[in-house]
């Protein structure tokens, strides 16, 4: 490879109410201030979304806490469960998303039914955003249920959209309704008055994939002694993949006659057309819809209701309730209703069994109605208790070792985020043996429970969701693999249409995988193709199936390599290097540029992998592959030692999401570690705060590998796994802020599985150092003190073998479980331990064997600032801080991370130096925004509660340093900023004290700002002890 020196170019949040995980503990409603989106943020996947009126109200959510008294969520670690006592209707972030990989549905706060978020104070209603601008509402679908429509509300490429061949996800009727109506016409359903709901408890049990909701309903507040205690339970069955099971228990305070209404609500069947419905005998109803433009495909829901043996159902009271006023008027809607007599204090029980099928699943095709009905009939005969027992057995086998699937017991918030994120990926997919149409639909951005981004499949699946999923659940990860294999024949047609060799996959795809206005095949994000090829190679490395590689994966990898080497051209003015023009890299703030670095580096690695596989399977290697491999042009600034994102990039770049940083991981290309670390730091500072959630997982992984001194990998992991989660159920938003006016003009995707994928990767690929190798399980374990004595434990499912990796302070143990069929002393796997350590090398790991290797400890390395006693020490602050700007960032040894309080009021950091030190000076790298005033205090106390607003016990604070007029040492020069690509040092305050102080604890106090009203930043504070 030749790197062409680029030189310097010469031409030109989570909302503020959810800033601090620790200090804020409620849902807020905040009036939003109207502001125009930044122009540079409009050219991206989310293009020119219409914004709400300034008086629009939205719910905002803080990050997770592990005590219900501190917030709105309670994490039950022992039972892998989240619970809330907060009733939050009319907020999409509070809808629980439940699926089993074949079908799914989101559930409003009340328990079941259909809910559309409503703007209660203005006229503009909440929308999902590009490309359909659909309403924020309850959504559910079934695997592969894509339509064929002429166009979308908006498009990126009008010329391609003129073909009128878009394919986006279609919805099914909402099947979760079981409504209660009193004799005086009060109905418990979506829209009920908030004040009538009390004693609310909602829990999701991830170990059984079950949602329960308990509440007390007081229909008429003027008669408070008249109430109903309601318990609702629902789960999509895991093994009986097309079955949903619902139970409703009702205990009234008085004798009551009520109506129970079972509804299949067509309001949720967006982009579908009605086909038929029927009120049948034996308490059964069904509805059939078809995705628009695909009449040969239907989706069927069949519901059967049963009652508990002690529940008094009025004889012959069952009626067709479709025309009732509390039932939607949608043509696909159907409802049935019974009259039930209930006794005070006695439980009435209602059970609902729903069979769901579609023509896309080969096993149901041609018998969709029959299969849906037989599933519901069987379930009624089996009963809820038996079906739940089945669920517990099956999922207990999968999650029974959940303490070891991924465990960080001394970091409960982080552990909960990782576990729930992994569960969200697991429950969005099916195991490989379920057959065509079921396990070959990949994972849309929002799974099967959201039509965010119209349910389209992006690179999100291959690069962000797949690596973590295949590490823990290889069979489930095949859903992503099989989807691309299924559409390979269309990719061949796409390439031919463009006049190119090989296979060309479109940027977005639904049912067909052809080129569309939302998903062009050329002149855009070509890197999707290399992402797909890399995933196929990774699957071989993790699973080890050589036959599959040769017969299924290799033709696709070869086709992609042919295409990518055909679209580049030899530029004779640059010594015969290969260039690529008019393309877009992952950073969608920079569209239609030349020589995007991630794409170009991806082509280099693709050709290397392609040539390696060709030798493995005995195929000839096309001569152009090696020529492109050796001569691909990757923009590079020799003076700065940084790979440029694209040809002509200048120093003022702001990026949307991980781009160049993806070159080190997952591409595993670098000139050297210095360049790779410089890339990580430069682009970490260039990252837009309006970027999507998944970026920071890559920063965590890269710094875990590259950082020689410090602990910023931990800081980045916090950002990657906590800043985008929304309570109460720790589901993912695409943005750190859900406010259109403060996040760059984006209506964020929700629940954003891409972010979950980035978080999940941060542990095995970050602190575990996992990389995909064809002949070995590769690890490079790293530990920092924040993970506590019990450290990190996770399972790697490598070649079908369960490998338990436990990373502790002193060492890392790698244990291979003894599984059925294993023979002691036979069939070892290769364990490769990498990194700069004395025990690096290749080991043989046999069944039942444990290998112990060292844990690398960058947090114990000599500090980056000479004599700094504060680096990687314990730290905290009692004040609110900006999202992702954690106190720990001020001592993690990395100037690309920083602490930033919420405002310019006095804020402070408490730092534990670990032991009594004699300190003599201070060094502060402010980053971009120095404080106006700074003070450092010491104390003689033997113990301090870090982050406490009070003075230290048994001692007083003494001022060691005070500066009332901080100076700017690195003034912003707009010309220099543009012309020079470099890592900027930041503004510095360095001072020696008048005398030395002996102290274990120090308090850094800042106030004011030298950048108007922007809160100050502290990139790194050094407490000098020599």
Secondary structure as GFF3:
##gff-version 3
##sequence-region A 1 1026
A	DSSP	three_ten_helix	16	18	.	.	.	ID=ss1
A	DSSP	beta_strand	28	31	.	.	.	ID=ss2
A	DSSP	three_ten_helix	39	41	.	.	.	ID=ss3
A	DSSP	beta_strand	57	60	.	.	.	ID=ss4
A	DSSP	three_ten_helix	68	70	.	.	.	ID=ss5
A	DSSP	beta_strand	74	76	.	.	.	ID=ss6
A	DSSP	beta_strand	81	84	.	.	.	ID=ss7
A	DSSP	three_ten_helix	92	94	.	.	.	ID=ss8
A	DSSP	beta_strand	96	99	.	.	.	ID=ss9
A	DSSP	beta_strand	103	107	.	.	.	ID=ss10
A	DSSP	beta_strand	140	142	.	.	.	ID=ss11
A	DSSP	alpha_helix	158	161	.	.	.	ID=ss12
A	DSSP	beta_strand	174	182	.	.	.	ID=ss13
A	DSSP	beta_strand	187	188	.	.	.	ID=ss14
A	DSSP	three_ten_helix	194	196	.	.	.	ID=ss15
A	DSSP	beta_strand	197	205	.	.	.	ID=ss16
A	DSSP	beta_strand	210	217	.	.	.	ID=ss17
A	DSSP	beta_strand	228	236	.	.	.	ID=ss18
A	DSSP	beta_strand	243	252	.	.	.	ID=ss19
A	DSSP	beta_strand	256	265	.	.	.	ID=ss20
A	DSSP	three_ten_helix	266	268	.	.	.	ID=ss21
A	DSSP	beta_strand	272	279	.	.	.	ID=ss22
A	DSSP	beta_strand	284	291	.	.	.	ID=ss23
A	DSSP	beta_strand	299	307	.	.	.	ID=ss24
A	DSSP	beta_strand	312	313	.	.	.	ID=ss25
A	DSSP	beta_strand	319	320	.	.	.	ID=ss26
A	DSSP	beta_strand	334	342	.	.	.	ID=ss27
A	DSSP	beta_strand	347	358	.	.	.	ID=ss28
A	DSSP	alpha_helix	368	382	.	.	.	ID=ss29
A	DSSP	alpha_helix	384	399	.	.	.	ID=ss30
A	DSSP	alpha_helix	402	405	.	.	.	ID=ss31
A	DSSP	beta_strand	406	407	.	.	.	ID=ss32
A	DSSP	alpha_helix	412	426	.	.	.	ID=ss33
A	DSSP	three_ten_helix	432	434	.	.	.	ID=ss34
A	DSSP	three_ten_helix	452	455	.	.	.	ID=ss35
A	DSSP	pi_helix	460	465	.	.	.	ID=ss36
A	DSSP	alpha_helix	466	472	.	.	.	ID=ss37
A	DSSP	alpha_helix	474	486	.	.	.	ID=ss38
A	DSSP	alpha_helix	488	497	.	.	.	ID=ss39
A	DSSP	alpha_helix	527	543	.	.	.	ID=ss40
A	DSSP	alpha_helix	546	548	.	.	.	ID=ss41
A	DSSP	pi_helix	549	553	.	.	.	ID=ss42
A	DSSP	alpha_helix	554	567	.	.	.	ID=ss43
A	DSSP	beta_strand	569	571	.	.	.	ID=ss44
A	DSSP	three_ten_helix	572	574	.	.	.	ID=ss45
A	DSSP	beta_strand	577	579	.	.	.	ID=ss46
A	DSSP	alpha_helix	597	617	.	.	.	ID=ss47
A	DSSP	alpha_helix	623	631	.	.	.	ID=ss48
A	DSSP	beta_strand	636	637	.	.	.	ID=ss49
A	DSSP	beta_strand	642	643	.	.	.	ID=ss50
A	DSSP	three_ten_helix	660	662	.	.	.	ID=ss51
A	DSSP	alpha_helix	673	686	.	.	.	ID=ss52
A	DSSP	alpha_helix	695	706	.	.	.	ID=ss53
A	DSSP	alpha_helix	712	722	.	.	.	ID=ss54
A	DSSP	beta_strand	725	726	.	.	.	ID=ss55
A	DSSP	beta_strand	731	732	.	.	.	ID=ss56
A	DSSP	alpha_helix	753	761	.	.	.	ID=ss57
A	DSSP	pi_helix	762	767	.	.	.	ID=ss58
A	DSSP	beta_strand	771	772	.	.	.	ID=ss59
A	DSSP	beta_strand	777	779	.	.	.	ID=ss60
A	DSSP	three_ten_helix	785	787	.	.	.	ID=ss61
A	DSSP	beta_strand	792	798	.	.	.	ID=ss62
A	DSSP	beta_strand	801	807	.	.	.	ID=ss63
A	DSSP	beta_strand	811	816	.	.	.	ID=ss64
A	DSSP	beta_strand	829	833	.	.	.	ID=ss65
A	DSSP	beta_strand	841	845	.	.	.	ID=ss66
A	DSSP	beta_strand	850	854	.	.	.	ID=ss67
A	DSSP	three_ten_helix	858	860	.	.	.	ID=ss68
A	DSSP	beta_strand	874	876	.	.	.	ID=ss69
A	DSSP	three_ten_helix	887	891	.	.	.	ID=ss70
A	DSSP	beta_strand	899	900	.	.	.	ID=ss71
A	DSSP	beta_strand	907	927	.	.	.	ID=ss72
A	DSSP	beta_strand	933	939	.	.	.	ID=ss73
A	DSSP	beta_strand	957	963	.	.	.	ID=ss74
A	DSSP	alpha_helix	974	979	.	.	.	ID=ss75
A	DSSP	beta_strand	987	1007	.	.	.	ID=ss76
A	DSSP	beta_strand	1017	1018	.	.	.	ID=ss77
A	DSSP	beta_strand	1020	1024	.	.	.	ID=ss78
###
